[in-house]
Amino acid sequence: MSYLDSLFSLNNKVAVVTGGTGVLGSSMVRALAQAGAKVAIVGRRKDVADELAAQIDREGGTAIGVSADVLNAQQLSQAKKVILDKFGAINILVNGAGGNMPGATIPTDRTFLDLKVEEFQKVVELNLTGSVLPSQILAEPIMAARSGCIINISSMAAYLPITRVVGYSAAKAAISNFTQWMAVEMAKKFGEGIRVNAIAPGFFLTEQNRTLLTNSDGGLTERGQSVINHTPFGRFGKPDELASTLIWLCSDGAKFVSGVVVAVDGGFSSFAGV
Ligand SMILES: NC(=O)c1ccc[n+]([C@@H]2O[C@H](COP(=O)([O-])OP(=O)(O)OC[C@H]3O[C@@H](n4cnc5c(N)ncnc54)[C@H](OP(=O)(O)O)[C@@H]3O)[C@@H](O)[C@H]2O)c1
């Protein structure tokens, strides 16, 4: 293996991906497996996780499906045990579970006064606590070994809040902040062997935003068109366009990189709109 290949290799690493059953998560699972990692796919839909794991095994990789809700400490502890029993270590945690929720999205004919606070709390819980709690439980072996990395998934909504999605925007801004906080906490308490970074995807068409961005006939909603107009590349991202950023951040190639949020967004976050 050349020096450059070795810098980006994840051979013999064990990666855990929460939300590995989702559109972006499953693409990240494939990328990690292709880079040589053994992957634990965590989601509430065990059947979907198992099916993806079987596909990866057929393609020559190594993966298992593990069931857990990222907000349930007991399930996460059980998941950790299953992963450690199977693979013997956890070196990489990708906190991929998350997304917006229809109930927490203010309809165009309503205002902030109509927002149900329980719906706001649910979306903040999923996106923020749903990364904090798995970092405590699934990344505990990383801290015990003083070696490994955590990748959080932020969003364009973290840079500037996005209309109608107040809870999701607040939660993703908090994820970028948590990424920086954790990067410092890990380095100060456990040393430079633990790095914490985030990826902020631009707009990718997935299950959690499909009804906001597209109509039932597949055409763009007004909001979907507005996203495209605001993306200098003029298109949505493709899930596999996150792969190389993810592998770089997880590998020795990013040995001196911690606390950054890398936008993979077709220019969205740099565009003022004029
Ligand atoms: N799509 C975009 O444009 C975009 C942009 C920026 C950031 N993101 C972020 O990227 C991440 C992946 O989203 P996606 O677009 O790929 O959405 P998706 O296809 O809807 O996937 C969401 C994933 O989250 C998991 N999940 C949801 N609630 C969970 C819970 N309580 N416990 C465990 N897993 C849970 C789901 O798994 P189960 O149903 O199996 O539990 C699923 O795997 C999210 O953090 C999202 O906010 C997406």
The ligand as an ORCA input file, in Angstrom:
! r2SCAN-3c Opt
* xyz 0 1
  N     -30.885     15.076      3.661
  C     -30.299     16.235      3.814
  O     -30.381     17.115      2.962
  C     -29.521     16.519      5.052
  C     -28.821     17.709      5.130
  C     -28.087     17.996      6.263
  C     -28.055     17.106      7.295
  N     -28.760     15.935      7.211
  C     -28.664     15.025      8.356
  O     -28.149     13.782      7.908
  C     -28.587     12.761      8.819
  C     -29.213     11.621      8.025
  O     -30.411     12.080      7.454
  P     -31.034     11.561      6.075
  O     -31.326     12.745      5.271
  O     -30.231     10.463      5.503
  O     -32.436     11.041      6.593
  P     -33.183      9.647      6.594
  O     -32.966      8.902      5.334
  O     -34.570      9.974      7.007
  O     -32.448      8.855      7.769
  C     -32.650      9.169      9.101
  C     -31.985      8.097      9.934
  O     -32.132      8.415     11.315
  C     -32.495      7.244     12.006
  N     -33.254      7.603     13.197
  C     -34.264      8.492     13.305
  N     -34.726      8.523     14.570
  C     -33.963      7.618     15.261
  C     -33.942      7.196     16.612
  N     -34.762      7.704     17.523
  N     -33.035      6.248     16.969
  C     -32.187      5.714     16.055
  N     -32.160      6.086     14.766
  C     -33.050      7.021     14.388
  C     -33.316      6.432     11.030
  O     -33.202      5.055     11.337
  P     -34.391      4.109     11.832
  O     -35.659      4.609     11.218
  O     -33.987      2.735     11.371
  O     -34.352      4.227     13.312
  C     -32.587      6.719      9.740
  O     -31.533      5.796      9.588
  C     -29.530     13.450      9.799
  O     -28.823     13.843     10.951
  C     -29.956     14.695      9.043
  O     -30.378     15.721      9.888
  C     -29.485     15.625      6.121
*
